[in-house]
Amino acid sequence: MEQKLAPILQKCKTIKQLKQTHVQTLINGLKNSNFLAAKLMSLSSDFISLDYADKVFQDLKNPNLISYNTLIKCYIGKSHNNATILFNRMRESGISSNSFTFTFLLRCFESFHKLEAGEMVHGHVLKLGLQSSMFLMNTLLDFYAKCGGNLDVVRKMFDEMPERDVVSWNTMIRTYMSYGEIDSAIRLFESMPERNLVTWNSIVSGLVKTGNIELANKVFQQMPERNSVSWNAMISGYIKSGDLKNAKAIFDEMPERSMVSWTTMVSGYAMIVHGHENLLKLLIRKILDKEPNDPSYLKLITNLSSSAGEWEDVLNFRVATRKKGVEKVPGCSSIQVGESVHEFVAKDTSHPQRKEVYKALRSLKRHLVTISDMHMNFLMY
């Protein structure tokens, strides 16, 4: 029966469906199934509540390693205290932790910037001799990079890693960049045994953020391959430095432009369009040539024209957008995770990992509400 209910669980899309399937597990005497409980906890923490996931776990007579790890994972971004309590309970029950246990704990503590708790995890990792897990060691390095507050600690962790892969090097480079240690980042970059696209993008984006646009362009020109993150970083860098000419040159050179690319250019023109009316008209023509019937691009033109005071054009474009039923251009952004670039548009539900994305957003919202309530209570008392 477990094998029949498992795929049904995976197909649950609503709270009602999930609860009905949960009832079926109880009716069929599968309350103590760790296999089904793990799936129930993961889904219920997303669809229903963390308390519901806790209840599923508490109903287990003999929770195993997978059940413990699953619930700890559910606590990421929600409760570092409960994660610590559950980990201690796990140890008391005699169940040995594995690399997944510590990876989930580190992510949980990282989301609350709990350095001491992460150091505790590090101690357990060393005690159990789990340094051979590259994924776990990279998670530790990333934890210290984000929560350590000390560049020397991160570098020490990097130097003491028994093995390093490109992810390790990228994390160290990104950390140097975040601390403004450009020379150290460049030296590390030059000494890397291998580089990937993320490595190059980290250098380019880091240089752009620190205002070193000339060096960023030098590195950009040396890149063996580029993606939208590479191109958009350079466009953004030139826009921020007030260099519309070079921003446009990079933009024109792009093999494929996304909504992020267009909006970056529009924001640039919106800030410094005066005196560049010819470039404005050229950009408008390019947008219309690319997507003459796309309401979103028409809205971009409206914003661009209004910033330049071209009110006759604005009126024409607004008439066109109203005819197409457009109310607002959707906000959009893109991020790079590993080797993949993810683009997000407001109210879009087409992303394959939309459930995980919205779950993370809900978690952040709850966290912000909690912090807000704490501040309100402090002010009241």
MISE-781449 format. One record per residue (C-alpha): residue in three letters; x, y, z. Coordinates in steps of 0.1 Angstrom, whole numbers, plus 5000, padded with zeros to 4 digits. Example, Ala and Ser with C-alpha at 12.3 -4.5 7.8 and 13.67 -1.06 7.14 Angstrom:
MISE-781449
ALA512349555078/SER513749895071/
end
This chain:
MISE-781449
MET500050005000/GLU503050235007/GLN504050214970/LYS500450304959/LEU500150604982/ALA503550754976/PRO502850864940/ILE499450994951/LEU501151204977/GLN503551354951/LYS500551454930/CYS498851654958/LYS498352014947/THR496052144974/ILE495652125012/LYS492451925008/GLN494151664986/LEU497051635010/LYS494851585041/GLN492751335023/THR495851125014/HIS497051155049/VAL493751015061/GLN494250725038/THR497650645053/LEU495950635088/ILE493050425076/ASN495550175061/GLY497550155093/LEU500550335078/LYS500950605105/ASN504350465114/SER505650445078/ASN508850655077/PHE508750635039/LEU505350805037/ALA505951035067/ALA509051185051/LYS506951285020/LEU504051405042/MET506251625063/SER507951785033/LEU504651855015/SER502651965046/SER505352215057/ASP504852375024/PHE501152345018/ILE499752345054/SER502052435082/LEU505252345101/ASP503052235130/TYR501351985108/ALA504651845097/ASP505751825134/LYS502551635142/VAL503251375114/PHE506751325129/GLN505451295165/ASP503051025154/LEU505950805142/LYS506750535167/ASN510350485155/PRO511450775133/ASN514550685113/LEU517350895099/ILE515451005068/SER512551125089/TYR514751325112/ASN516651475082/THR513351565065/LEU511951755094/ILE515251935100/LYS515152035064/CYS511552165069/TYR512952395097/ILE515252585073/GLY514252955074/LYS511652875100/SER513052765133/HIS516752715143/ASN515752635179/ASN513452345169/ALA516152215145/THR518652215174/ILE516252035197/LEU515451775171/PHE519151715164/ASN519751655201/ARG516751425203/MET518151235173/ARG521551185190/GLU519851075222/SER517850815203/GLY521150665191/ILE520650745154/SER523850845137/SER523851165117/ASN525051175081/SER526251455058/PHE522651545049/THR521851605085/PHE524651855089/THR524052015055/PHE520352085065/LEU521452215099/LEU523952445084/ARG521352585060/CYS518952635089/PHE521552815111/GLU522753015081/SER519153155075/PHE519253295111/HIS522953385111/LYS523653155140/LEU527453145139/GLU527952945172/ALA525452685162/GLY527252645129/GLU530552605147/MET528952335168/VAL528052155135/HIS531552195123/GLY532852025154/HIS530551725149/VAL531651705112/LEU535351685123/LYS534551445151/LEU532651205128/GLY535351235101/LEU532951355074/GLN535451585057/SER535451365027/SER531951485017/MET532751764992/PHE529151884993/LEU529151915031/MET532552095032/ASN531352345005/THR528252405026/LEU530452475056/LEU532652715036/ASP529552895023/PHE528152905059/TYR531253085072/ALA531353315042/LYS527853435050/CYS527753415088/GLY531453425099/GLY531853795098/ASN535653735095/LEU537453695062/ASP540353515079/VAL537953245092/VAL536653175057/ARG540153165042/LYS541352925070/MET538352705063/PHE539252715025/ASP542952635031/GLU542152345055/MET539752165031/PRO541151825022/GLU539851874987/ARG538452164967/ASP536352174936/VAL535252464914/VAL532452544939/SER534952584967/TRP537052824947/ASN533953024935/THR532753064971/MET536153194982/ILE536353434952/ARG532753554959/THR533653614995/TYR536753814987/MET534554024963/SER531954084990/TYR534654215014/GLY536054444987/GLU539254244985/ILE539554274947/ASP543254194944/SER542953874965/ALA539953764944/ILE541853824912/ARG544953634925/LEU542753344935/PHE541053354902/GLU544353334883/SER545553044904/MET542452834899/PRO543052484884/GLU539852514865/ARG537152774860/ASN533552764849/LEU531053024839/VAL530053094875/THR533753184883/TRP533953434854/ASN530553584863/SER531653624900/ILE534653824889/VAL532854034864/SER529854104888/GLY532154174917/LEU534254424897/VAL531054594884/LYS529654634920/THR532954784932/GLY532855034903/ASN535954894885/ILE534154884851/GLU537354894830/LEU538854584847/ALA535454414845/ASN535254474808/LYS538854334804/VAL537754014821/PHE534454014802/GLN536354024769/GLN538453724780/MET535453504789/PRO535453184769/GLU531653184771/ARG528953414784/ASN525353404795/SER522653664803/VAL524153724837/SER527553814821/TRP525954054796/ASN523454214820/ALA526254274846/MET528254474821/ILE525254674809/SER524354754845/GLY527954854852/TYR528155094823/ILE524655234831/LYS525655304867/SER528855474856/GLY526855694833/ASP528355544802/LEU525355504779/LYS527455454748/ASN529255144760/ALA526155014777/LYS524455034743/ALA527454874726/ILE527254574749/PHE523554564745/ASP523754564707/GLU526354284708/MET524154054729/PRO523253734710/GLU519853724728/ARG518153974750/SER515853904779/MET513354124796/VAL516054194822/SER518354334795/TRP515754564781/THR514654694815/THR518254754825/MET518654974794/VAL515355144800/SER516355224836/GLY519655374823/TYR517855594798/ALA515355694825/MET518155824846/ILE520256004820/VAL518256034789/HIS518456414786/GLY520856494758/HIS520556144743/GLU517256184725/ASN518556014694/LEU519655714714/LEU516155714729/LYS514455694695/LEU516955424684/LEU516155214714/ILE512455254709/ARG512755134673/LYS514754834684/ILE512154744709/LEU509354774683/ASP511354574658/LYS511954294683/GLU508454274698/PRO506054504679/ASN502954344695/ASP504154264729/PRO502254474755/SER505054454780/TYR507554604756/LEU505054874747/LYS504854964784/LEU508654994785/ILE508455234757/THR505855434776/ASN508055464806/LEU511055554785/SER509255824766/SER507755984796/SER511156004813/ALA512356204784/GLY509256424782/GLU508056284749/TRP504456314760/GLU502956284725/ASP504755944721/VAL503555854756/LEU499955924747/ASN500255714715/PHE501855424733/ARG499255434762/VAL496455424737/ALA498155114721/THR498654944754/ARG495055004765/LYS493754854733/LYS495754544742/GLY494454544777/VAL497754614794/GLU497654754830/LYS501254714841/VAL504554574829/PRO505554274851/GLY508554314873/CYS511354074864/SER514753964876/SER517253694870/ILE519653504892/GLN522353244885/VAL522352924906/GLY525152684897/GLU525352664859/SER521652774854/VAL520153114850/HIS516653154863/GLU514453444852/PHE511453544872/VAL508553764861/ALA505853884885/LYS502853664888/ASP504553404866/THR503853034874/SER505752864847/HIS509052814865/PRO509652444871/GLN510652494907/ARG507952754915/LYS506752554946/GLU510252574961/VAL510552944952/TYR507253044967/LYS507952824998/ALA511153015003/LEU509353354998/ARG506653255023/SER509453155048/LEU511153495044/LYS507853675048/ARG507153495081/HIS510653565093/LEU510253935085/VAL506853945103/THR508453785133/ILE511254045134/SER508654325129/ASP506654195159/MET509754175180/HIS510554535173/MET506954645180/ASN507054455214/PHE510354625222/LEU508954965215/MET505754905235/TYR507654795266/
end
